[in-house]
Amino acid sequence: MTPLFSRFMLLGCVLLASACSIDKTAYNGLSEEVVLQNAQGLRAATDGNYTFLKDSDYTRNLFIMNEYPGDNLTLSGTTTDPLFLTYTYRHTSDQGNALQIYRKGYQVIVGCNKVIGAIKEGTSKELDQLLGENLFLRAMVHFDLVRLFGRPYNQSPETNMGIIIKTDTKADDDASRATVKDVYTFVVNDLVKSAKLMTSVRTNSYASAASANALLSRISLYMNDNANAINYANMVIADGRYTLATSTQVPDFYTIENEQNREIILAIKHTLKDDRGFNAIGSMYYTSPGGVGWGEVYASQAYQDLVNKYPNDQRRVFLVRKLTAQGAQEKRNGIDKVYITKFSNQGGIPTLSSPVLLRLSEMYLNRAEAYAKTGETAKAIDDVNLIRKRAGLSGTDLYSTTDLKGLSSVLDVVLQERRLELAFEGHRPYDLYRNNRSLVRNYPGYHNTATGQQTVTPDDKQLVHLIPEAEITINRNLKQNPL
């Protein structure tokens, strides 16, 4: 197969960017050296790097590989799609989605490195902005990949293998994997620098200082650096550009274009021309009345029970029961069809959405988790209640330090609210494993063992995906995860 880095040419970025760039000056046919000599070419190359993220090899796989190992959804049957291996924790070294996201991720990274290497910091505000955006994208993709292929940070990060840290543009097939700790350190350094460089105000389809700080808050939480998780969340909250949706806005949160939504910090913007149809993220979650979408992955019974506990919770709207003409619950292989619509119906298109990467709700919940872990329980409860009010809950539906509604600790309260609010957005497995908790699937689905239940402990070898064998074949120094 094609070696990992040999395909990563900047001109591909430019060609992709030319269709959506405001400036229509053609760059097709120009050499890399010419393209990278001026701001116009560097912007086109940067737009190309954003465009790579839209590719289903990256975005669809990212959300599937982050969410499907959790307990918010249930798979209603077997499938030849490698998502089945992700969902069931049966990872293989020739797994298609792992190879796709691995190669596409490094394609983005090398594209960013070409721009980063062409800009001298401090030349101009415009070029500093571009430098910051590419540093952010490079950091984000490294973080995405280390979460998928490296053990959780709380498990011996100094010795566990992470991923290759790529800072050059060479077709170097002999690089070794850095430790998880070194990858996280690299990512944090890139993000801190990017936040200082990005001073222009752009839409939430582009990286910004706020998106860098938001990602730093998330990463700090993963590293158990609670002080910085709070600090970076505070910086985003105080930014002023972002506002929590109201309870009346929640039902339409994912159907409007991301740039019209003031809660979203960063999203991968999709327009009609970007619709992936049956290959979209939402296609597995939903089948429209017109028959568009596979609709084979449903909300788990456990999640349904949780969100339906409070009738006024507006987040219930994202679950849609599929009924027969007679009003009975439709089933597939004995499992209730309960569709998930967080990735559907943007502009009325069943398979169109602009996947949200960072939003303000997460910042309050990051802060709440860090508060809970540092003993500031009243502050944690306040942040959780703010998110519950956003969802339309009030009065006795809110928590207090003396009323945890049957939960054992304030941390349990926070983690449950994270599950409710961030469901299907790729957070749940990481929330469990970074807190040394097991995944328990005790509901119907094709994960079931002979006992009807699946439990995955935080030290399970299959917690992470295997490095693609196709890459190991061409890189003698690329070591596999323990089998």
Salt bridges, closest charged atoms under 4 A:
GLU32 OE1 - LYS114 NZ 3.25
ASP47 OD1 - ARG43 NH1 3.23
ASP55 OD2 - LYS104 NZ 3.43
ASP71 OD1 - ARG419 NH2 3.42
ASP71 OD1 - ARG428 NE 2.84
ASP81 OD2 - ARG60 NH2 3.08
GLU121 OE1 - LYS193 NZ 3.44
GLU133 OE2 - ARG43 NH2 3.19
GLU133 OE2 - ARG202 NH1 3.01
ASP144 OD1 - ARG147 NH2 3.11
ASP168 OD1 - LYS166 NZ 2.49
ASP174 OD1 - ARG476 NE 3.82
ASP190 OD2 - ARG138 NE 2.81
GLU259 OE1 - LYS269 NZ 3.13
GLU263 OE2 - ARG359 NH1 2.93
GLU263 OE1 - ARG390 NE 2.86
ASP274 OD2 - LYS54 NZ 3.12
ASP274 OD1 - LYS273 NZ 3.42
GLU296 OE2 - ARG332 NH2 3.66
ASP313 OD1 - ARG315 NE 2.95
GLU330 OE2 - LYS322 NZ 2.95
GLU330 OE1 - LYS337 NZ 3.39
ASP336 OD2 - ARG321 NH1 3.83
ASP336 OD1 - LYS331 NZ 2.39
GLU362 OE1 - ARG218 NH2 2.82
GLU369 OE2 - LYS373 NZ 2.80
GLU369 OE1 - ARG418 NE 3.75
GLU369 OE1 - ARG434 NH2 2.71
GLU376 OE1 - LYS379 NZ 3.00
ASP383 OD2 - ARG367 NE 2.80
ASP403 OD2 - LYS405 NZ 3.13
ASP412 OD1 - ARG437 NH1 2.60
GLU417 OE2 - ARG315 NH1 2.88
GLU417 OE1 - ARG388 NH1 2.75
GLU421 OE1 - ARG315 NH1 3.01
GLU421 OE2 - ARG359 NH1 2.74
GLU421 OE2 - ARG390 NH1 2.93
GLU425 OE2 - LYS342 NZ 2.82
GLU425 OE2 - ARG359 NH2 2.87
ASP431 OD2 - ARG418 NE 2.94
ASP431 OD1 - ARG434 NH2 2.86
GLU471 OE2 - ARG103 NE 2.44
